Amino acid sequence: MRVDLFDFELPQERIALRPARPRDAARMLVVRGGNAAFEDAGVLDLPSLLNPGDCLVFNDTRVIPAQLEGRRADGEAKIGATLHKRFDLRRWQAFIRNAKRVKIGDQLVFGGGVTAIAEERHADGSLTLFFEGEEAVEVLLDRAGTMPLPPYIAQKRGVDEQDLTDYQTMFAAKDGAVAAPTASLHFTDRLVAALDERGIGRETLTLHVGAGTFLPVKADDTDDHDMHAEIGHIDAATADRLNAVRANGGRVIAVGTTVLRLLESAAQDDGVIAPFSGETSIFITPGYSFRATDGLMTNFHLPKSTLMMLVSALMGRERMMVAYQHAIENDYRFYSYGDSSLLLP
């Protein structure tokens, strides 16, 4: 499909630079299948919008301070590094600002005495960085890194202490993401308690979100886009419980596109969710047949992005374009710190 079919005009003032306070005070646009009217609701209405026996699935990845600023050790060339994906205990793939000034073998010096060697250049221009020393890379990042806010926020304001908590979900448990699974940012203890009281289940899986989620689609046609890979894990017990939800007539509702992509990666042709551990680079566009996901709670996405294509695959492109126009006209807040939508095909 042509990528420009997923384009729309978004006024800059609709981009949220801070989350709602409290988190669960965000608005939520409910989009159902067919020609049902859009519903202007709030995140706190979620329990009443789901049925007892339904199950929400969350991503328990934890964002690490993966944004680094530094220079080449043998000169004054300043560079920035955004870690993308872990290869092993000491090696990470990273997107580099001012990458032309970095040669393979160069030592890069970051804050706090953290150093890394540029080992390999990839086809997309990113580099493999080998972090020197004996301390765990996570320890080094805590010393030298900052939270990797999305470009559309970072370009408008600096990262501050508030982002350390704002850009982390209440489910965050397993280090490895360099971008937050932002649909879960809206959840609070009181909302979870209300969901429990309603009889709505909760499960977690892990997909370590990479910086590739912010990469623009440069191809003119979706067939020509090279989708980034991310590491995910669903254990056997979680898969069994999710299969039981559907067998008992409940719906599996993904909280965030990262959860949806991992569920669909793990699903067999008959819709049964299997245990999963490894990389997924699944690219979901209109025409895709969903196997394991009955609904999606997600924030509002960028024009011409892979995530705009994903929600269009779930609900229909024309339906989502109209829904986004409704959101813009009714002052919904967009992107990572913005409002939410509940998509029920």
PEQUILIN-V937859 format. One record per backbone hydrogen bond with DSSP energy under -1.0 kcal/mol. NH is the residue of the N-H (numbers start at 1). CO is the residue of the C=O. If there is no record, write none. Layout:
NH,CO + NH,CO
//
This chain:
3,220 + 5,2 + 6,3 + 7,4 + 14,11 + 15,12 + 16,334 + 25,22 + 26,23 + 28,41 + 29,340 + 30,39 + 31,342 + 33,344 + 36,33 + 39,30 + 41,28 + 41,39 + 43,26 + 45,42 + 46,43 + 49,46 + 53,199 + 54,51 + 55,251 + 56,201 + 57,253 + 58,203 + 60,205 + 62,174 + 64,177 + 66,64 + 67,146 + 68,81 + 70,79 + 71,109 + 72,77 + 73,107 + 75,72 + 79,70 + 80,97 + 81,68 + 82,95 + 83,66 + 84,93 + 85,93 + 87,91 + 88,91 + 92,129 + 93,85 + 94,127 + 95,82 + 97,80 + 101,98 + 102,99 + 105,118 + 106,103 + 108,116 + 109,71 + 110,114 + 114,111 + 116,108 + 117,130 + 118,106 + 119,128 + 122,126 + 125,122 + 127,94 + 128,120 + 129,92 + 130,117 + 131,90 + 132,115 + 140,136 + 141,137 + 142,138 + 143,139 + 144,140 + 145,141 + 146,67 + 149,147 + 153,150 + 154,150 + 155,151 + 156,153 + 157,153 + 163,160 + 164,161 + 165,162 + 166,162 + 167,163 + 168,165 + 172,169 + 173,60 + 174,60 + 176,62 + 177,62 + 178,209 + 182,180 + 184,181 + 185,182 + 187,184 + 192,188 + 193,189 + 194,190 + 195,191 + 196,192 + 197,193 + 198,194 + 199,196 + 200,195 + 201,54 + 203,56 + 205,58 + 206,233 + 208,231 + 209,207 + 213,210 + 214,211 + 215,212 + 222,1 + 224,221 + 225,222 + 230,280 + 232,278 + 233,206 + 234,276 + 239,235 + 240,236 + 241,237 + 242,238 + 243,239 + 244,240 + 245,241 + 246,242 + 247,243 + 248,244 + 249,246 + 250,245 + 253,55 + 254,295 + 255,57 + 256,254 + 256,297 + 260,256 + 261,257 + 262,258 + 263,259 + 264,260 + 265,261 + 266,262 + 267,263 + 268,272 + 271,268 + 274,266 + 276,234 + 278,232 + 280,230 + 288,285 + 294,252 + 296,343 + 297,254 + 298,341 + 304,6 + 305,302 + 309,305 + 310,306 + 311,307 + 312,308 + 313,309 + 314,310 + 315,311 + 316,312 + 320,316 + 321,317 + 322,318 + 323,319 + 324,320 + 325,321 + 326,322 + 327,323 + 328,324 + 329,325 + 330,326 + 331,328 + 332,327 + 334,14 + 335,300 + 338,335 + 339,333 + 340,27 + 341,298 + 342,29 + 343,296 + 344,31
//
